[in-house]
Amino acid sequence: MKTKSSLKSAKKRGNVQLIRRGKRVFAIDKKNPRFNARQG
């Protein structure tokens, strides 16, 4: 999974859910899993 300094680019992709788990923020794309991202 890629770690990004900002999830803004992931958020622009249409069907991405931003989920906070603990102190980490995950961007999860169910249709295209290779765009999953993690921040923090």
Chimera marker file (.cmm) of the C-alpha trace (Angstrom):
<marker_set name="trace">
<marker id="1" x="0.000" y="0.000" z="0.000" r="1" g="1" b="0" radius="0.5"/>
<marker id="2" x="1.317" y="3.416" z="-0.892" r="1" g="1" b="0" radius="0.5"/>
<marker id="3" x="1.874" y="6.064" z="1.741" r="1" g="1" b="0" radius="0.5"/>
<marker id="4" x="1.172" y="9.629" z="0.653" r="1" g="1" b="0" radius="0.5"/>
<marker id="5" x="1.823" y="12.967" z="2.270" r="1" g="1" b="0" radius="0.5"/>
<marker id="6" x="-1.647" y="14.060" z="1.200" r="1" g="1" b="0" radius="0.5"/>
<marker id="7" x="-4.766" y="12.141" z="0.235" r="1" g="1" b="0" radius="0.5"/>
<marker id="8" x="-6.195" y="14.989" z="-1.821" r="1" g="1" b="0" radius="0.5"/>
<marker id="9" x="-5.295" y="13.257" z="-5.093" r="1" g="1" b="0" radius="0.5"/>
<marker id="10" x="-6.949" y="10.051" z="-3.894" r="1" g="1" b="0" radius="0.5"/>
<marker id="11" x="-10.067" y="11.958" z="-2.859" r="1" g="1" b="0" radius="0.5"/>
<marker id="12" x="-10.484" y="13.407" z="-6.362" r="1" g="1" b="0" radius="0.5"/>
<marker id="13" x="-10.957" y="9.910" z="-7.782" r="1" g="1" b="0" radius="0.5"/>
<marker id="14" x="-14.705" y="9.358" z="-7.761" r="1" g="1" b="0" radius="0.5"/>
<marker id="15" x="-15.472" y="6.356" z="-5.579" r="1" g="1" b="0" radius="0.5"/>
<marker id="16" x="-12.908" y="6.636" z="-2.777" r="1" g="1" b="0" radius="0.5"/>
<marker id="17" x="-13.890" y="6.373" z="0.880" r="1" g="1" b="0" radius="0.5"/>
<marker id="18" x="-11.743" y="8.111" z="3.483" r="1" g="1" b="0" radius="0.5"/>
<marker id="19" x="-11.642" y="6.080" z="6.680" r="1" g="1" b="0" radius="0.5"/>
<marker id="20" x="-9.836" y="6.908" z="9.892" r="1" g="1" b="0" radius="0.5"/>
<marker id="21" x="-8.412" y="4.001" z="11.880" r="1" g="1" b="0" radius="0.5"/>
<marker id="22" x="-6.647" y="5.179" z="14.982" r="1" g="1" b="0" radius="0.5"/>
<marker id="23" x="-4.282" y="7.930" z="13.845" r="1" g="1" b="0" radius="0.5"/>
<marker id="24" x="-4.056" y="6.684" z="10.284" r="1" g="1" b="0" radius="0.5"/>
<marker id="25" x="-6.223" y="7.811" z="7.411" r="1" g="1" b="0" radius="0.5"/>
<marker id="26" x="-6.973" y="5.287" z="4.679" r="1" g="1" b="0" radius="0.5"/>
<marker id="27" x="-8.347" y="5.966" z="1.239" r="1" g="1" b="0" radius="0.5"/>
<marker id="28" x="-10.118" y="2.832" z="0.051" r="1" g="1" b="0" radius="0.5"/>
<marker id="29" x="-11.274" y="2.315" z="-3.512" r="1" g="1" b="0" radius="0.5"/>
<marker id="30" x="-13.357" y="-0.843" z="-3.743" r="1" g="1" b="0" radius="0.5"/>
<marker id="31" x="-13.684" y="-0.847" z="-7.523" r="1" g="1" b="0" radius="0.5"/>
<marker id="32" x="-9.987" y="-0.340" z="-8.184" r="1" g="1" b="0" radius="0.5"/>
<marker id="33" x="-7.993" y="-1.599" z="-5.168" r="1" g="1" b="0" radius="0.5"/>
<marker id="34" x="-4.619" y="-0.498" z="-6.524" r="1" g="1" b="0" radius="0.5"/>
<marker id="35" x="-5.565" y="3.068" z="-5.625" r="1" g="1" b="0" radius="0.5"/>
<marker id="36" x="-5.734" y="2.307" z="-1.922" r="1" g="1" b="0" radius="0.5"/>
<marker id="37" x="-3.636" y="4.779" z="0.050" r="1" g="1" b="0" radius="0.5"/>
<marker id="38" x="-2.632" y="5.443" z="3.632" r="1" g="1" b="0" radius="0.5"/>
<marker id="39" x="-1.574" y="8.599" z="5.398" r="1" g="1" b="0" radius="0.5"/>
<marker id="40" x="0.015" y="8.904" z="8.824" r="1" g="1" b="0" radius="0.5"/>
<link id1="1" id2="2" r="1" g="1" b="0" radius="0.2"/>
<link id1="2" id2="3" r="1" g="1" b="0" radius="0.2"/>
<link id1="3" id2="4" r="1" g="1" b="0" radius="0.2"/>
<link id1="4" id2="5" r="1" g="1" b="0" radius="0.2"/>
<link id1="5" id2="6" r="1" g="1" b="0" radius="0.2"/>
<link id1="6" id2="7" r="1" g="1" b="0" radius="0.2"/>
<link id1="7" id2="8" r="1" g="1" b="0" radius="0.2"/>
<link id1="8" id2="9" r="1" g="1" b="0" radius="0.2"/>
<link id1="9" id2="10" r="1" g="1" b="0" radius="0.2"/>
<link id1="10" id2="11" r="1" g="1" b="0" radius="0.2"/>
<link id1="11" id2="12" r="1" g="1" b="0" radius="0.2"/>
<link id1="12" id2="13" r="1" g="1" b="0" radius="0.2"/>
<link id1="13" id2="14" r="1" g="1" b="0" radius="0.2"/>
<link id1="14" id2="15" r="1" g="1" b="0" radius="0.2"/>
<link id1="15" id2="16" r="1" g="1" b="0" radius="0.2"/>
<link id1="16" id2="17" r="1" g="1" b="0" radius="0.2"/>
<link id1="17" id2="18" r="1" g="1" b="0" radius="0.2"/>
<link id1="18" id2="19" r="1" g="1" b="0" radius="0.2"/>
<link id1="19" id2="20" r="1" g="1" b="0" radius="0.2"/>
<link id1="20" id2="21" r="1" g="1" b="0" radius="0.2"/>
<link id1="21" id2="22" r="1" g="1" b="0" radius="0.2"/>
<link id1="22" id2="23" r="1" g="1" b="0" radius="0.2"/>
<link id1="23" id2="24" r="1" g="1" b="0" radius="0.2"/>
<link id1="24" id2="25" r="1" g="1" b="0" radius="0.2"/>
<link id1="25" id2="26" r="1" g="1" b="0" radius="0.2"/>
<link id1="26" id2="27" r="1" g="1" b="0" radius="0.2"/>
<link id1="27" id2="28" r="1" g="1" b="0" radius="0.2"/>
<link id1="28" id2="29" r="1" g="1" b="0" radius="0.2"/>
<link id1="29" id2="30" r="1" g="1" b="0" radius="0.2"/>
<link id1="30" id2="31" r="1" g="1" b="0" radius="0.2"/>
<link id1="31" id2="32" r="1" g="1" b="0" radius="0.2"/>
<link id1="32" id2="33" r="1" g="1" b="0" radius="0.2"/>
<link id1="33" id2="34" r="1" g="1" b="0" radius="0.2"/>
<link id1="34" id2="35" r="1" g="1" b="0" radius="0.2"/>
<link id1="35" id2="36" r="1" g="1" b="0" radius="0.2"/>
<link id1="36" id2="37" r="1" g="1" b="0" radius="0.2"/>
<link id1="37" id2="38" r="1" g="1" b="0" radius="0.2"/>
<link id1="38" id2="39" r="1" g="1" b="0" radius="0.2"/>
<link id1="39" id2="40" r="1" g="1" b="0" radius="0.2"/>
</marker_set>
